[in-house]
Amino acid sequence: MPLVNVMVNSKAYTLGCGEGEESHLKELAALVDVKVREAQNMVGSQASETKLLLTAALLLADEQHDLLEKLGDTAANAGTLQGERDQLSMRADTAEGEAADALEAAAARIEQLAMLAGEGGRA
């Protein structure tokens, strides 16, 4: 298990991670560090490390909550759009069938007229 050194709130931490996940862990630690600094601006520089980390965790949880709500809204919109697409597809199929029927009727009528014209020309 690889060990990675990260900095959060100007303190070094050594953490283990899966093989190949080192850079991802560093990115996550950098994000936590940003949130800890944001928390420090909210609760003050005299706050305990525990309070800073809790506030940072709550900020991250709030962001995740908002993103999950947006994802749910997006999924609902996608479902609505899929339903509308299905309705349009059915309407297009119906229109295609009606157009084909009209074309066949027109072709039959043209044949009839051609046969009548042909009969009239022989007499």
C-alpha positions in Angstrom: 0.0 0.0 0.0 1.6 3.3 -1.1 1.9 6.1 1.4 1.2 9.6 0.4 2.2 12.8 2.2 -0.5 15.5 2.1 -0.8 19.0 3.7 -4.1 20.1 5.3 -4.2 23.4 7.3 -0.4 23.6 7.1 0.0 20.2 8.8 1.6 17.2 7.1 -0.3 13.9 7.2 0.9 10.5 5.8 -2.0 8.5 4.4 -2.2 5.1 2.7 -4.1 4.5 -0.5 -4.5 2.0 -3.3 -1.9 1.4 -5.9 -2.2 4.2 -8.6 -4.5 6.4 -6.5 -1.7 8.6 -5.1 -2.5 11.6 -7.3 -6.2 11.3 -6.6 -5.6 11.3 -2.9 -3.4 14.4 -3.2 -6.2 16.2 -5.2 -8.8 15.3 -2.5 -6.5 16.5 0.3 -6.0 19.8 -1.6 -9.8 20.1 -1.8 -10.1 19.4 2.0 -7.4 22.0 2.6 -9.3 24.6 0.7 -12.5 23.8 2.7 -10.5 24.0 6.0 -9.3 27.4 5.0 -12.8 28.4 4.1 -14.0 27.0 7.5 -11.3 29.0 9.2 -12.6 32.2 7.7 -16.1 31.3 8.9 -15.4 30.2 12.5 -12.2 32.1 13.2 -8.5 31.3 13.4 -8.8 30.4 17.1 -11.1 27.4 16.4 -9.9 23.9 17.3 -8.6 21.6 14.6 -11.6 19.4 15.3 -14.0 22.2 14.7 -12.2 23.3 11.6 -12.3 19.8 10.2 -16.0 19.3 11.1 -16.9 22.6 9.5 -14.9 21.7 6.4 -16.7 18.3 6.3 -20.1 20.0 6.6 -19.2 22.4 3.7 -18.2 19.4 1.5 -21.4 17.5 2.6 -23.5 20.6 1.7 -21.8 20.8 -1.8 -22.4 17.1 -2.3 -26.1 17.5 -1.3 -26.6 20.3 -3.7 -24.9 18.3 -6.5 -27.1 15.3 -5.8 -30.2 17.4 -6.0 -29.0 18.9 -9.3 -28.3 15.4 -10.5 -31.8 14.3 -9.5 -33.3 17.3 -11.3 -31.2 16.5 -14.4 -32.3 12.9 -14.3 -35.9 13.9 -14.0 -35.5 16.3 -16.9 -33.8 13.6 -18.9 -36.8 11.3 -18.2 -39.2 13.9 -19.3 -37.2 14.6 -22.5 -37.1 10.8 -23.2 -40.9 10.7 -22.9 -41.3 13.6 -25.2 -38.8 12.0 -27.7 -40.8 8.7 -27.6 -44.0 10.6 -28.3 -42.4 12.5 -31.2 -41.1 9.2 -32.5 -44.5 7.6 -32.4 -46.0 10.7 -34.1 -43.3 10.5 -36.8 -44.0 6.8 -37.3 -47.8 7.5 -37.6 -47.1 10.4 -40.1 -44.8 8.2 -42.1 -47.5 5.5 -42.3 -50.1 8.0 -43.3 -47.8 9.5 -45.9 -47.0 6.0 -47.3 -50.8 5.3 -47.5 -51.4 8.6 -49.3 -48.6 7.9 -51.7 -50.0 4.4 -52.5 -53.5 5.8 -53.0 -52.1 8.5 -55.3 -50.1 5.8 -57.3 -53.2 3.7 -57.6 -55.2 6.7 -58.8 -52.5 7.6 -61.4 -52.6 4.0 -62.6 -56.4 4.2 -63.0 -56.1 7.4 -64.9 -53.4 6.0 -67.1 -55.5 3.0 -67.9 -58.5 5.2 -68.7 -56.4 7.4 -70.9 -55.0 4.3 -72.6 -58.5 2.9 -73.2 -59.6 6.2 -74.6 -56.7 6.4 -77.0 -57.5 3.0 -78.5 -61.0 3.7 -79.5 
